Every structure is written in C-alpha cells, then in structure tokens.
C-alpha cells in the first residue's frame, strides 16, 4: 500500500499520540498537531512531523493544513482527535464552558474539514476520521455538554459522509469506550468544583469517588483505538463506525436494548 499523507490532531498524548505512532509504523507520512508540541518527541523520532496547533485558533488551523499541502500537494487522511471534557450538572455549568466544549469538540473539527475538503475533492479521494465516544450515542449524568458535543459530532459526520461520498471521500466515526488516557484526569476535581456544593452535590461526590476508583478489567490501552483508526485509514471501504475499547460494545448494546427509563434506572446506580 502506498504511503498516505496523514494529519492527526491532539497528537501529544493518549489516542492521538498512539494513532500517530501506529500510522508511522505502518509506513504512512504523519503530521501530528497539538498545543503541547514538546510532548511529541516520540513522533519526531519515529520519522513524523510535530506541529504546534491550538484548535480554537483559525490561524493555527490554516497554517497546519497549508504546511501539509505545501510539503506534499495532497492530504489523504484527517484524524480529528483533539477534544475537551467538562463535568458538572446542567444547572451549575457556566455556558461559557459549554461553548468552549463545542468549540473544541465540534467547530474545530468542522473547520479543519472545511480546509482539507477542497484538496480531497480535487484528488478524488480522502478519509476523514472523527474520534467520537460511546458518549456520542448514550449519556450519563453530569456530563451533558460533553455528550451533547459528541452527539452533534456524530450527526455532523453522518451528513458529511452522505455529502462527500460522490467525491470518493470516506467519513468514519470512532466510538471508543473507556480508554486509559489523561483525558479525564480532572474529572473528580471538576465534579466537586462545579457541582459539589449545590443541590447535585451528593451525585457529584458519588461520581467523583467512582472516577477515583481503579476499574477492574479496564480501561483499555489507547493502542486499541489507534489500531482501529489504522484499519479504517487503510481500508478500501471502511466501516462508517468503529466501536472499540473496554465496555464500549456492552454499554452501547445496553443502551440500544433498554427503554430510556430502564437505562436511566441502570445509570442511577452509578451515581
């Protein structure tokens, strides 16, 4: 298989970092982009490129895409992995934090897609991989804005897939389960700071303690997600969705098989 030109966001840690390295091992040309460029040394050592980028800054998005196109005159793969999460009750969470969540999880990927699509259309091929979550299909308490942003990303991806198919462009959604990364390292702190002292305090404390308790049998290594992304990138006809990681399939099937109220009752036991 010929090497593909790949841009991976959020590549300084977790799923993005693992994905960049996995694609490099497979022989692809990889540009990793993140704010913490100093944490992408392993990507450089493996033969990749590390670019500084804040996904909330238009000039950064344009610069990174321009760099890839200037170097190779094409872009084959965009992996939108960069993300953010906020934990707190709807009533307690400042809307400014909610807007920031959507800016990172929805509008930044959308803008990058707008920037790469003209070239993908010209070359008649491309793969756009949007890293969602099982939270793009189900939801738990005290995370409404995160789940809402991932639900929105998945609906956006579904429409995009139908629009771009005519140009030979594939759109893939990745739905990771519970993955061992630093992504939710601040979960317990956020829960206590935002909702710990109000009417949702008891629920917030229960969920904070759960977040601090080691999970038996999990979570999964980010490498399992990276492998799924590589498979999607290298497939002539990738799946539209890849469910991967600890508890992912089980939780999605539970959500699909139960009524809303039945699922709510099961979730209540976690909070």
C-alpha positions as CSV (number, residue, x, y, z in Angstrom):
1,X,0.0,0.0,0.0
2,X,1.3,3.4,-0.9
3,X,2.1,5.7,2.0
4,X,-0.8,8.1,2.8
5,X,-0.3,11.7,4.0
6,X,-2.0,11.9,7.4
7,X,-2.8,14.8,9.8
8,X,-3.6,13.8,13.3
9,X,-4.9,16.3,15.9
10,X,-4.4,16.0,19.6
11,X,-1.3,14.1,19.0
12,X,0.6,15.0,22.1
13,X,-0.9,12.3,24.3
14,X,-3.5,9.5,24.5
15,X,-5.3,8.3,21.5
16,X,-3.9,10.9,19.1
17,X,-0.3,10.1,20.1
18,X,-0.9,6.4,19.8
19,X,-2.5,6.9,16.4
20,X,0.3,9.0,15.0
21,X,2.8,6.3,16.0
22,X,0.6,3.5,14.7
23,X,0.3,5.2,11.3
24,X,4.1,5.8,11.2
25,X,4.8,2.2,12.0
26,X,2.5,1.2,9.1
27,X,4.7,3.4,6.7
28,X,2.5,6.4,6.4
29,X,3.6,10.1,6.4
30,X,2.3,11.6,9.6
31,X,1.9,15.2,10.8
32,X,0.9,15.3,14.5
33,X,-0.6,18.6,15.7
34,X,-1.2,19.7,19.3
35,X,-0.6,22.6,21.7
36,X,2.0,20.7,23.7
37,X,4.4,20.2,20.8
38,X,7.2,19.4,23.3
39,X,5.3,16.1,24.1
40,X,5.6,14.9,20.5
41,X,9.3,13.9,20.6
42,X,8.5,10.2,20.0
43,X,6.6,11.2,16.8
44,X,9.6,13.0,15.5
45,X,11.9,10.2,16.5
46,X,9.7,7.8,14.6
47,X,10.0,9.9,11.4
48,X,6.9,12.0,11.8
49,X,6.3,15.7,11.9
50,X,5.2,17.6,15.1
51,X,3.3,20.9,14.5
52,X,2.1,23.3,17.2
53,X,-1.6,23.9,16.9
54,X,-4.4,25.3,19.1
55,X,-7.6,24.0,17.5
56,X,-9.5,27.1,18.7
57,X,-7.3,29.4,16.6
58,X,-8.2,29.9,13.0
59,X,-4.7,31.0,12.0
60,X,-3.2,27.8,13.5
61,X,-5.7,25.5,11.6
62,X,-4.9,27.3,8.3
63,X,-1.1,27.2,9.0
64,X,-1.1,23.5,9.7
65,X,-3.1,22.5,6.7
66,X,-1.1,24.8,4.5
67,X,2.2,23.2,5.8
68,X,1.0,19.7,4.9
69,X,-0.2,20.8,1.4
70,X,3.0,22.8,0.7
71,X,5.1,19.7,1.6
72,X,3.1,17.1,-0.4
73,X,0.5,18.8,-2.5
74,X,-2.1,16.4,-1.2
75,X,-3.7,15.2,2.1
76,X,-5.1,11.7,2.3
77,X,-6.2,11.4,5.9
78,X,-7.5,13.8,8.6
79,X,-7.9,12.3,12.1
80,X,-9.9,14.7,14.2
81,X,-8.9,13.5,17.7
82,X,-8.4,16.7,19.8
83,X,-11.1,17.0,22.4
84,X,-12.1,18.5,25.7
85,X,-14.5,17.5,28.5
86,X,-16.3,19.3,31.3
87,X,-18.2,17.6,34.1
88,X,-21.0,19.2,36.1
89,X,-24.7,19.5,36.3
90,X,-26.5,21.4,33.6
91,X,-27.8,23.8,36.1
92,X,-24.4,24.5,37.5
93,X,-22.1,24.6,34.4
94,X,-21.4,28.1,33.1
95,X,-22.5,28.4,29.5
96,X,-19.1,29.8,28.6
97,X,-17.6,26.4,29.5
98,X,-20.3,24.7,27.4
99,X,-19.4,27.0,24.4
100,X,-15.7,26.1,24.8
101,X,-16.6,22.4,24.8
102,X,-18.4,22.8,21.5
103,X,-15.6,24.9,20.0
104,X,-13.1,22.1,20.6
105,X,-15.2,19.1,20.0
106,X,-17.4,20.2,17.1
107,X,-16.4,23.5,15.5
108,X,-12.7,22.9,15.3
109,X,-13.0,19.5,13.6
110,X,-15.6,21.1,11.3
111,X,-13.3,23.9,10.3
112,X,-10.4,21.6,9.7
113,X,-12.7,19.5,7.5
114,X,-13.6,22.6,5.5
115,X,-9.9,23.4,5.0
116,X,-9.0,19.9,3.7
117,X,-12.0,19.1,1.6
118,X,-11.1,21.2,-1.4
119,X,-7.9,19.3,-1.9
120,X,-9.5,15.9,-1.2
121,X,-12.2,16.7,-3.8
122,X,-9.5,17.6,-6.4
123,X,-7.6,14.4,-5.8
124,X,-10.8,12.4,-5.8
125,X,-10.0,10.6,-2.5
126,X,-9.6,11.0,1.2
127,X,-10.5,9.7,4.6
128,X,-11.8,11.8,7.4
129,X,-11.8,10.1,10.8
130,X,-13.8,11.8,13.6
131,X,-13.0,10.4,17.1
132,X,-16.2,10.5,19.0
133,X,-17.0,8.3,22.0
134,X,-19.7,5.9,23.2
135,X,-20.9,9.2,24.6
136,X,-21.8,10.1,21.0
137,X,-24.7,7.7,21.3
138,X,-25.5,7.5,25.0
139,X,-25.2,9.8,28.0
140,X,-24.6,9.7,31.8
141,X,-25.3,12.3,34.5
142,X,-23.1,15.4,35.0
143,X,-21.6,15.4,31.5
144,X,-24.3,16.9,29.4
145,X,-22.2,19.3,27.4
146,X,-19.6,16.6,26.5
147,X,-22.2,14.2,25.4
148,X,-24.1,16.8,23.5
149,X,-20.9,17.8,21.6
150,X,-20.2,14.2,20.7
151,X,-23.8,13.5,19.7
152,X,-23.5,16.6,17.5
153,X,-20.2,15.4,16.0
154,X,-21.8,12.1,15.0
155,X,-24.8,13.7,13.3
156,X,-22.4,16.1,11.6
157,X,-20.3,13.1,10.4
158,X,-23.4,11.3,9.1
159,X,-24.4,14.2,7.0
160,X,-20.8,14.8,5.8
161,X,-20.5,11.2,4.8
162,X,-23.5,11.4,2.5
163,X,-22.3,14.7,1.0
164,X,-18.7,13.7,0.2
165,X,-19.3,10.1,-1.0
166,X,-19.7,11.4,-4.5
167,X,-16.1,12.7,-4.4
168,X,-14.5,9.4,-3.2
169,X,-14.1,10.7,0.4
170,X,-14.9,8.4,3.3
171,X,-16.1,9.7,6.7
172,X,-15.5,7.4,9.7
173,X,-16.7,7.8,13.3
174,X,-14.6,6.1,16.0
175,X,-16.6,5.3,19.2
176,X,-14.1,4.5,22.0
177,X,-15.2,3.0,25.3
178,X,-13.2,3.6,28.5
179,X,-9.6,4.3,27.5
180,X,-6.6,4.8,29.7
181,X,-5.5,8.3,29.0
182,X,-5.1,11.6,30.8
183,X,-8.2,13.0,29.1
184,X,-10.4,12.7,32.2
185,X,-7.7,13.2,34.8
186,X,-9.5,16.2,36.1
187,X,-13.0,14.5,36.3
188,X,-13.2,14.3,40.1
189,X,-11.9,17.8,40.6
190,X,-14.4,19.3,38.1
191,X,-17.3,17.5,39.6
192,X,-16.6,18.8,43.0
193,X,-15.7,22.3,41.9
194,X,-18.8,22.8,39.6
195,X,-21.5,20.7,41.4
196,X,-20.0,19.5,44.7
197,X,-21.6,22.1,46.9
198,X,-25.1,22.5,45.5
199,X,-28.3,20.5,45.0
200,X,-26.4,17.9,42.9
201,X,-23.6,17.6,45.5
202,X,-24.4,14.0,46.5
203,X,-24.5,12.8,42.9
204,X,-21.3,14.7,42.1
205,X,-19.4,13.2,45.1
206,X,-20.5,9.7,44.2
207,X,-19.3,10.1,40.7
208,X,-16.1,11.8,41.8
209,X,-15.3,8.8,44.0
210,X,-16.1,6.4,41.2
211,X,-13.7,8.3,39.0
212,X,-11.0,7.9,41.6
213,X,-11.6,4.2,42.0
214,X,-9.5,1.8,39.8
215,X,-11.6,-0.1,37.3
216,X,-11.4,-3.9,37.4
217,X,-10.5,-5.2,34.0
218,X,-10.1,-1.8,32.4
219,X,-9.6,0.7,30.9
220,X,-8.2,-0.2,27.5
221,X,-4.8,1.0,26.2
222,X,-5.2,3.8,23.6
223,X,-3.4,1.5,21.2
224,X,-6.6,-0.5,20.6
225,X,-8.2,2.7,19.2
226,X,-5.1,3.5,17.2
227,X,-5.3,0.1,15.6
228,X,-8.9,0.6,14.6
229,X,-8.1,4.0,13.1
230,X,-5.3,2.5,11.0
231,X,-7.6,-0.2,9.8
232,X,-10.1,2.4,8.7
233,X,-7.4,4.5,7.0
234,X,-6.1,1.5,5.1
235,X,-9.4,0.0,4.1
236,X,-10.8,0.5,0.6
237,X,-14.3,0.5,2.1
238,X,-14.0,1.4,5.8
239,X,-16.9,0.9,8.2
240,X,-18.9,4.1,9.0
241,X,-18.4,3.4,12.7
242,X,-15.8,1.5,14.7
243,X,-16.7,0.6,18.3
244,X,-13.6,-0.2,20.3
245,X,-12.3,-0.4,23.8
246,X,-13.3,-1.6,27.3
247,X,-17.1,-1.7,27.9
248,X,-17.8,0.1,24.6
249,X,-19.9,-2.6,22.9
250,X,-21.6,-3.7,26.1
251,X,-22.7,-0.2,27.0
252,X,-23.9,0.6,23.6
253,X,-25.9,-2.6,23.3
254,X,-27.4,-2.0,26.8
255,X,-28.5,1.5,25.7
256,X,-30.0,0.2,22.5
257,X,-31.8,-2.7,24.1
258,X,-33.4,-0.8,27.0
259,X,-36.0,1.9,27.0
260,X,-34.9,5.3,28.1
261,X,-36.3,4.9,31.6
262,X,-34.8,1.5,32.0
263,X,-31.4,2.8,31.0
264,X,-31.8,5.7,33.4
265,X,-32.6,3.3,36.2
266,X,-29.4,1.3,35.5
267,X,-27.3,4.5,35.3
268,X,-28.8,5.8,38.6
269,X,-26.9,3.0,40.3
270,X,-23.6,4.6,39.2
271,X,-24.5,8.0,40.7
